[in-house]
Amino acid sequence: MRYLIAFVAGVTVMLASSAQAVQPGVSHINVTSRVVTEGGGRMVKLVLRNEAITEFSIGSGVLICAKVGGGPFVTKARRCNGTYRLAKGTIEVAGVVSSRSFYTLAVVGGTGLYANAGAGELTAFTVDLNPRRERLTFTLFGS
């Protein structure tokens, strides 16, 4: 089996060589995101970058969130759905974000190279506040 070695955010990513989908096994993608616009905490548009190699964008993302709870159970938690577009396809995520400093969302699907990425997680933590930048790690389990 051939392997394609891809450099994303300066980290070597091992993916099985296939033009259609992620092969069985675990793959990691590490990128840095920068918030482009933030609409009242409900919609966040992101630019994905590989800062270790280039200053240019390698993709984009949109995270749409809605408040969870209400009444006497007021909380800062938000239910979020996100789409991250990369050169070879998209990755879809969903889950609850209770803190913008650190959060984990489930990978619920993908298209293109990530078509079989129905399982996995996105882990994000803030590395800078002005402008807001986050380190994103996608852990994908091919089925």
N, C-alpha and C positions, 0 to 999 in steps of 0.2 A: 504494500500500500504506500502510495506516495504521500508526502506531507508538504503542505505549503506553509512556509514560515513567513508570517506577516509581522511587521513592526507597527504597533499602535501605541502611542504614548511612550515610546522607548522600551517597551516590553515585548519580548518575543511571544507570539501567540501561535500555538500549534493547532491547526485545523486540518481535518482530513481533506484531501484535494477533491473537491466536487463543485461543479458550477451550479448545482441545484439546491443543496441543502447541507446543514450541519450534520456531520456523521456522528454515530454513537460515541459517547465519551464526554469529557468535560473540556470546555474552551473558556478562556478569559480574554476580555477586551477591556483595556484601560484607556480612558480619554479624560480630558479636562473640558468642562463646559463653562461658558460665560453667559450670564443672563443678558439678553438683548432688550427685551421688554417684559414688564411685569404688570399685569392689569389687576390691581386691587387684590393680589394674592390668589386670584381665580385662574388666571392663565399666564404661564411663563413660557417665553420663547427663548431657546438656547442655541448657541453656536458651539459645535464640538470641535475641539482642536487637539492636535498632537504637538504640544509645546516643546517637546524634546527634540523634534525634528524640524518643524516649520511653524511659522506664525499664521499660516493660512487655515481656513476652515476645512475640515474633513467630513463634515456632516452637520445636521441640525436636529433640534428636538423641540417638542411642544409638550408641556405638562399642564393638564386642565384639572383643577381641584374644586371641591365643594365642601363646605363646613359639615362636620359630623356632630350630631347632638344639638341640644337647644333647651330652652326652658331652664329648669334648675340644674341641668346637666351640661352646662356650657363648657366647651373644651376647645383647645387650640387645634385639635386634630382635624385633618382634611382627608377626604376620600379622593384619590388622584388616579387619573388615567394618562398615560404618556406614550408618545411615538417618537422614536429616535431613528432618523434616516442616516444611513451610512452609504458608502459607494456601492456595495453589493446587495443592499436590501434594507428592510426596516426591522426594528425590534419593538414590540408592544409590551408595555408594563402597566401594572395596576396595583393598588393597595392603599394603606392609610399612612399619612405622614403626620407625625405628632411634633416633629421638630425639624426645621430647615437645616440645622447644623449637621445632623446625621440621620439618615433614613435608609430603609431597605424596602424595595418593592418587588413583587413577583413578576417574572417574565411570563407573559400569557400567550405569546405567539410571535410570529415574524413572517417576513416574506423574503424572496430571493435566496441568498446564501443562508439566511436564518430561518427558512421555512419550517424546519423540524425543531426549532427552539421553543417547544411548548412548555418547557420546564427550565427553571433557573431563577436567578435573582439579580437585581440591580442594587448595588450598595453605593451610596453617595455621602460624601462629607465635604463640608465647606472648607476651602483653603484661603479665601480672601473675601472681604465684605464689600469693598468699593473699588471696582465693580465686583459684584458677587461672582465668584468662581467656585466650582465644585469639582472634586475628583470623582469620576464615575468608574465603577468596575462592574461589568456585565459578566456573570458566571452563567454559562449556557450548558445545558445537558441535552445532547442530541438524542433523539429517540429512534 
